[in-house]
Amino acid sequence: MADIALIGLAVMGQNLVLNMNDHGFVVCVYNRTVSKVDDFLANEAKGTKVIGAHSLQEMVSTLKKPRRIILLVKAGSAVDDFINKLAPLLETGDIIIDGGNSEYRDTTRRCKELQAKGILFVGSGVSGGEEGARYGPSLMPGGAKEAWPHIKTIFQSIAAKVGSGEPCCDWVGEEGAGHFVKMVHNGIEYGDMQLICEAYHLMKDVVGMEHDEMAKVFQEWNKTELDSFLIEITANILKFKDSDGKYLLPKIRDSAGQKGTGKWTAISALEYGVPVTLIGEAVFARCLSSLKDERVQASKVLAGPKATQFSGNKAAFLEDIRKVSPAAALWGTGGAALGLFFVRTGACLQHWALSCAVTFIPGLFLPSVFLGKIKDAFDQNPELQNLLLDDFFKRAVENCQDSWRRVISTGVQIGIPMPCFTTALSFYDGYRHETLPANLIQAQRDYFGAHTYELLSKPGTFIHTNWTGHGGNVSSSAYNV
């Protein structure tokens, strides 16, 4: 009998199966294209305890009770299709786990629909990519809490470990909480990748560095406190040569794709009123990159600044970039700090008992030194509103502030787009200001629409002023979206 089943034998599914096998669990596998089952058993899973099924009925018949089934299929209709086919084959208390990147509202809907049938549904984020799935992912399960005791041992056994062996996996919360956390996690990675790309752009087009020079810089950075997966692979990408001996990166079309999690994060941020501007800008940067043909035409007719040559000290400028690189202080502001705040806001608004707001942190491609510091910050103060208010991250930002402003000033003068570098600094400057010009916005809204405003001396009391003397004293209803 199998301990668990997995549907979907793409690379993530295969690696997760082999990971579970390594930890002593018997896994039954199924794939819509049944031939992939036999191919997997004859090749990657040869010599393991993995068993195969050629139908869903056969798969279900191999499982111990309560039956546990993981779906690793494309988000959307494919998940619903398999749920509809599985539900009639299952019994009360059986468990379906969606390990894909589903939209969290879909997970909430599925939890409720399956609860009515007595089936427990779990939506779990899986982070770490192909290698993580094989040797230890970060897992973010949420949904029907009754399922957790039945999947906890498997999930925590196969998860990545930190510190003294603590698994990067714990129960996140009810309904769509697991996929909500995964969504924000992916949004942070959107920002991280864009920030590294902006550092690369500055090196290439401001300093005029060649690929081998840039690769060496990223390799050196990866030996410092900036050690992280994305910095490491960036160095490898920069130095990689095609079969003709020329660097591959310049041959790749500069039009970035996306699968939706970054966009969902930005949309949810607007819905909940959380200013994750860095993630939004990272998504829009990909959208702008996709306008390749338009940009080619615009480049022929739109002029930039006259100053296009860098005249400063190359080594000093590179050190400035290092200090404010996405693997350093910027992630203490617009990325991880707001991402964690976003997770907590979403949990509050959805009425989830979010028990582990920082579960997903080890799955992020952030420098290891910062992963520990983020966890320490929340261990010391579970009610911490923003990482910027933690002493370590406050000092990190203060120590790089001058470099941060110099990098942006130089890039702007030469005409280099830096949407994430600049929006992160704008957030920091806005967050540290006791007074912002939003009082003028409130006055304008009241002037033209009688939307009212609050006085500093009377918070909570909404007032309308007859600004013109003939506008009347009747005000609009006070509300916030």
Buried (B, 14 or more C-beta within 10 A) or exposed (E): EBBBBBBBBEEBBBBBBBBBBEEEBBBBBBBBEEEBBEBBBEEBBEEBEBBBBEEBEEBBBBBEEBBBBBBBBBBBEBBBEBBEEBBEBBEEBBBBBBBBBBBBBBBBBBBEBBBEBEBBBBBBBBBBBBEBBBBBBBBBBBBBBEBBEBBBEBBBBBBBBBEEEBBBBBBBBBBBBBBBBBBBBBBBBBBBBBBBBBBBBBBBBBBEBEBEBBBBBBBBBBEEEBBBBBBBBBBEBBBEEEEEEEBBBEEEEEEBEBEBBBBBBBBBBEEBEBBBBBBBBBBBBBEBBBEEEEBEEEEEEEEEEEEEEBEEEBEEBBEBBBBBBBBBBBBBBBBBBBBBBBBBBBBEEBEBEBBBBBBBBBBBBBBBBBBBBBBEBBEEEEEBEBBBEBEBBBEBBEEBBEBBBBBBEBBBBBBBEBBBBBBBBBBBEEBEEEEEEEEEEBBEBBBEEBBBBBEEEEEEEBEBBBEEEEBEEEBEEEEEE
